[in-house]
Amino acid sequence: MKNSIRVRLTVLYSTLLFALATAALAITYFSVAAATDPQPVTELQATVKKYGVKVDTITVADVNQIEAAVNYQALQTLRTYSLLALGGLFVASLGIGWVLSGRALRPVGAITRTTREIQATDLSRRIHLQGPRDELRDLADTIDSMLDRLDRAFQGQRQLIDDASHELRSPLAIIRTHLDATLTAPEATDEERARAVAVVDRATTRMSRLVEDLLATARRDAGALTDTDVDLSVLAAEAGEDAAPFRFTYALGAGLHLIGDADALRRAVGNLLSNAVRLAPPASTVTIATGRTAAWLWVAVADEGPGIAPADLPHVFDRFWRGSPTLPGGERRTGLGLAIVRQIVESHGGQVAAFSTEGEGSTFVLWLPAADRADDTPPPATNPLSPDL
């Protein structure tokens, strides 16, 4: 208690009030003393004679001395009452300082109580401090904003864990079923064993891909970036080479430089190419293009696949979204590829966009800020590969 902010503020307020009152009374006292020239009475002896004979001796004083003596007595009284007033003012200043500091720190108490009640498993509480827009109100609003971000982060983690648990449960159940029913059964034929091995292999491949995607998501959430100067066209060409043997059509611009993590951006483009190759019909064309619009660089991957329904288009970058089960593409995917793409791009200050027409194909665009970007203008909402542009 003795080291609390309220005690320190009380001492500060009390000291200031007491010092001001002392200065005011001292100025008054010395001003009165200088103006009145108070002095004590100097006694004089006078002889009373009658018929020339000394009768008595009396004490007399000059009129000016009597006036000075009155002033002196008044000043003494002023000093006495001033000292008494200072004592009372000191006590009153302590009370006033205590009350004022309590009112000033009342919002701090509200902030403390609310934050103490908030637990890691329940971040729904907010301070919602009322009152004037001062520093404490700004502090409370900042804490509320931080709690909003933490709440979203924890909800995202819980959702990711729940979804990952659900996704891993299916291949594990498939592996356990074939182990129990076929691979460990003495009566199983060689053909049944071979088919069971193929199913288990697909399940383990799917689990491996899911684990890799989860690790990539965790690394991006942790903010483990290695920022360097990146040539977007060179990076897109390397991603296309990594996705070989599919033959891509390139339309790459020159001088497209940004600051970012080359490995992460290459993975983002690679995920787009992987989806395009998986969905592209035989003998169709997949285009990789780069360019610049104002202060934004873009890399686009366009395919001639089945396209995406308008109702599904806003969800293509959501975690574990796979779209229509009737889409072609062979084995079932993890649903994390495009979510990782969005996460990588947004961690670089960019945005993702998807444009699609059912039956005609899709175009995925990654907008990234150029190295020399100097304003906060958002990227265009148009398809840079549209023939109308």
N, C-alpha and C positions, 0 to 999 in steps of 0.2 A: 504493500500500500504506500509506503513512504517513498518509493521510487516511481510511483505511477505518474502518468502524464498530467492527471488532474491535480495532484499535489504540486507538481512543478509549475503548472499554470497558475494555481492559486497563489503560490509564493511570488510568482512574477507579477500578477495583477496587484496583489497586496503591496509589494515593494514599490511599484510604480505609483499607486495611489498615495501611499504614505509619503513617498519622496516629494510628490507634487504638493501635498498638503503642508508638509514641513517647509518647503520652499516658500509657499504663499504666506504662511504665518511668520516666517523669519523676515520676509520682505516687509510685511506690515509692521512688525515689531521695530525693526531698525528705521523704517520711515517715520514712525511716530516718535522714536527716540531722537532722531535728527531734527525733527521739526519743533519739538517742545523744549529741548535742552533741560531735561529734568535733573534736579540736584536735591540732595537732602538739605534740611534747614540748618543753617549755622547759628547757633545760639549766641546772643550778645547779652551782657549784663548791664542794666541801667540803674542808676541810683536815684531814689525819690527823696527829695528834700522838702522840708517845710520850714519856712522862715529861716532858710539858710542852714537848717540842721538836717543831717541825714536821718531819714525816717525808715527806709526799706530799700531792698534791692530786688528788681524784677527782671525776668527774661523777656527780651524783645527780639524782633526780627524785621528785616527789611521787607517791604511789600513785594518786591521782585523775587526775593527768596521764598516768600510764602507761595507765590504762583509756581515757582519752579518745584517746590516741594509737593504741591498738589499734582503737578504733572508727573513727578517721580512716583508718587503713590499710584496714580492711574496706570503708569507703565508697569509697575510691579504687579498690579492686579491683572493687566493684560497678559503678562508673562505666565502668571499662575493659571489663568483660564486657558491659555494656549497650550500649555503642557497637558492639562486635563483633556482638552479637545483632541490633542494628538494621540493620547492613550486610547480614548474612545474611538477615534478614527482608525487606529491600527486594528482594533478588534473588528470594527465594521468592515474594513477593507478585506480582512480574512474571509468574512462571510460573503461579501460581494464577489470576491475572487473565486470562492468555492462554487457559488451559484452560477457565475458566468462561465467558468470552465466546465461545469456540468452540462450547461446548455450547449456549449460549443462541441463537447465530446459526445453528446447524445447520439448523433448519427454513427459515431464509431462503435458505440455499444450495440446499435442495431446491426451493423455490419458484422461485428464479432459474434453475436448470438446466432445470426443466420448461418454464417460460415461454419460455426461449431456444430450446428445441427445437420449440415450437409455431409453425407457419407459417400464413399467411392462407388457404392452400389446404387445410390439414389442422388442423381444430380439434377433433379427436377425443381428443387427449391431455388428461389431467386430473392435478392434483397429488395428490389423495387423501392429504393429510398426516395421519399418525397421531400419537398422543401425547395429552397432556392438552389439555383444552378451554381454551386460553388465547388471548391476543390474536393470536398467529401462526396458530393453528389457525383462528380466525375469519377472518383475512385470507385464508388458503388456501381456505377454503370459499367466501368471497365471490368470489375469482377463479374458482373452479370454476363457481359459479353464473353469473358473467358470461360465461364461455366457453360454457356451455350456451345462453345467450340468443344469443350471437354465432353459434354453430353453427346454431341454428334459423333465425336471420335469413339467414345465407349460404345455407343449404339452400333456404329459401323463395325467395331471389333467383334461385338457379340453376334451381329448378323453374319460376319465373315466366318466366325467359329461355327455357328449353327449350320450355315450353308456348307462349309467344308466337311463338317461331321456327316451331314446328310449325303454329300457326294461320295465320301469315302466308304460309307456304309454299304452302298450298292456293289462296288467291285469286290469288297471284302466278302460280302455274302455270296457273290458268284464264285469266288475262289474257294470258299469253304464248302459250298454245295458240290462243286465238281471234285474236290478232294475226297469228300465223304462218299459221294455217290458213284464215282467212276475211278479215279486214280488209285484209290486204296481198296477198291473192290476186286477180289480175286476173279470173279466171274466176268469182269469187263473185257470186251474184245479189244484188239489192237486198234481197230478203227475208232471205237468209242474213246479209247485213251488219247489217240491223236487229236480227235475233235475236242476233247476236254482240255488238252494242253494248249490248243490254239485259242480256246475261250479264255483260259487263265492268262495266257500271254497278252491278249488284248486288254484284259482287266488290269494287269500289272502295268502295262504301257499307259493306260488311262490314269492310273494312280500316280505314276511317275510324272506325267505331264501336269497333273493337278498340284502335286507337291512343288514342282518347279515354278508354276504360276503363283502359288501361295508365297513362296520364298521371294519371288520378284516383287509381289505386292508388299510384303513386309519390308523389303529394302527401300522401296519408294516411300512407304509411310515413315520410315526412320530418317528420311532425308539424306541418305548416303549418296551425295552427288559428287562427281568429279568434273567440274566445269572447265572447258577449254574452248578454243576457237574451232568451230565446226563449219565445214563446207557442206551445205545441205545436199547439193547435187552429187558430190562424191559419196556421201553417206547413203543416199538413195540407190546409187549404182552398186555399192557394196552389198546392200541388203538384197538387191536383185540377184547378184552373183551367189549369195548364200542360199537363195531359194531355188537355184538351178536343180534339175535340168529343164525347168519350165522356161520357155522363151518369152520374154517380155518386150513390149514396145516402150521405148524411152523417149521422153520429151523434157530434157533437163536444161534449166537455165544456168547462167554463169554468174559468178560473183555473189552467191547467196550465202552470206556468213552470219552466224549467230553464236552466242555463248551458251554452251550447254554440255550435257553428258553424252558423248558420242555413242558409247555402248548402249545406253538406255534408249536413245533416239533410234539407233539401228534396230533394236529389239521392237520398238513400236512400229516402224515401217515393216519389219519382218512379219509381225503378227497380222498386219493388213494384207500382206502378200500371201501369207498362209491361208487366210480366209478366202481370198480371191481365187487362188489356185484350187482350193477344195471345192468351191462352188461353180467355177467356170466350166462350161460345157467343153467337150473335146473340140480341138481346132479353133477355139475362140481366142480372143485377144485380151490380155491384161496389160494395162498401160500404167507406167510409172512416170509421173510428171512433177516438176518443181518450178517455182516461179516466185515473183514478188508482186504484191499489191500494196502500194503506199509503204507504210512502215512494217508490214507483215510479210514474212516468208511463208510459203505453203508447199507441202508435198502431198500429192494426190495419187490414189490407187483406184483405177476404174476397171471394172470387170463387165462381162456380158452374161452374168449369171441370171438366176431366176428373179432377182430383185427382192425387195422387202415391202411388206404391206404397210400402208400409211399408219395404221394403228400401232404397228411394231417399231416403226422408225425411231420414235423418241426413246426407246428402251434398249437400243442395240449396244450401248456402252455401259449398261448396268451389269453388275456382277452376277454371274451364273445365269444370264439370259441366253437362251439358245434359239429363240424364235419358233417358227412353225415346225412341228415334228416331221412334216412332209418334205422339208427341204432336202436336197441331195447333199452328199458330202461324205458318205461312208460312215466311219466310226463316230460314235457320239463324242462331242467335245466337252471341255470342262466349263465353258462359259465364262472364262476369265480373260481370254485374249484381248478382247476389245476394251474391257474394263482396265486392264493394265495399260493399254494404249492411252486412254483418257487420263489415267493417273500420271503417266510419264509426261504427257504434253502439258497438263495443268501445272505440274511441278516446275515446268520451265516458263510459266506465265502465259501459256498459249491456250488454244481452244480446239475442240474437235467438232467435226460436222459430218453428217452423212446425207447423201442425196440418192434417191432410188426411185425407179419406176418398175412396177411388177412386169416381169416378162422381158425387160430390156436391160437389166443390170443395175449395178450400184457404183457409186463413187464415194470414197472416204477421203476426207481432207483434214490434214493437220496444219493448223495455223500456229506459227511460232514467231515471236518478236525478233526482228532483225537486230544485229549488233549495234547499229547506229540509230535505233528507234528513240525518238525524243519526245513523244507525246503519249497520251493515254487513250487514243482513238481505238475503239474495238475493231476486231477484224470484220471484213464484209460477211454478210449472211448469204452470199451467192456461191454457186459452184464455179470455181475458176476454169473448169474444163467444159463449161457449157458453151455450145456453139453460138449462143446469142450474145456472148460477151466479147 
